Amino acid sequence: FPTYESEAEEVYYDGFWENDMRNGKGNCITERVNYDGEWKNDQSSGVGTMHFSDGGVYVGEVTDGYIRHGKGRYVSPDGDISDGQWENDRLV
């Protein structure tokens, strides 16, 4: 994976770049989440899958840096399912 350092943590990214920003399909691994999905202007944006470090998994729409926003499904580490519309990382 190509590697770059952010201010907060080490980040591994493998995917498409445009104008020195992550754009298109890509996989990004950080300490707290592994995101595989769409990127726009260096932010997760569109449809993707997030595997969280605690074992939870979210599949659906995201925006601006791993924020669940839009239609999606989250399965918690203990198997509870939250399915529906998300706004700013909260199920509504």
Helices and strands as residue ranges (DSSP letters): E 3-5, E 10-18, E 21-29, E 33-40, E 43-52, E 57-63, E 67-75, E 81-87, E 90-91
